[in-house]
Amino acid sequence: MSRVFVDADACPVKDEALRVAERHGAPIHYVANGGLRPVDHPLARMVYVAQGPDEADKWIADQAGPGDVVVTADVPLAAKCVAAGAAVLNHNGEAFTLANIGPKLASRDLMADLRAADPFRQGGGRGFSRADRSRFLDALERALRAASQSADAAPRGAGPTG
């Protein structure tokens, strides 16, 4: 069964992720350093990790694998999860894949270098829109459907408990 992992610190689509996961009967794990209100739903699990940089990312990367869907805007975390075989979506519905993760990491590193070189450089990102939310809902629906179909296509008895 597919699982959904949400990098929940500052995630604008937590409620939407739960709605889609519920339609598919997929367990959803909200992972954060704390400060999140618990979600009272039988499929939802709150995972509070130790304080510290990237602790939530480490937990998700250790758990996610083939058939799972990860929701994050963190490019290094996305790279680890893609390498582990998970489907990975940004909050705006954009998929991180083996084909695009290398250029995304390079772009992220370049932008970090530019910001470090010019402390007065302001962020140029745009706001999160209704269209972004809609694209996310559609992308998560498709990702969970694909994960479910690949699980159905797997031969019976396959897997670690074979």
Secondary structure as GFF3:
##gff-version 3
##sequence-region A 1 162
A	DSSP	beta_strand	4	7	.	.	.	ID=ss1
A	DSSP	alpha_helix	14	24	.	.	.	ID=ss2
A	DSSP	beta_strand	28	32	.	.	.	ID=ss3
A	DSSP	beta_strand	44	48	.	.	.	ID=ss4
A	DSSP	alpha_helix	55	63	.	.	.	ID=ss5
A	DSSP	beta_strand	69	71	.	.	.	ID=ss6
A	DSSP	alpha_helix	75	83	.	.	.	ID=ss7
A	DSSP	beta_strand	87	89	.	.	.	ID=ss8
A	DSSP	beta_strand	95	96	.	.	.	ID=ss9
A	DSSP	alpha_helix	101	117	.	.	.	ID=ss10
A	DSSP	alpha_helix	130	153	.	.	.	ID=ss11
###
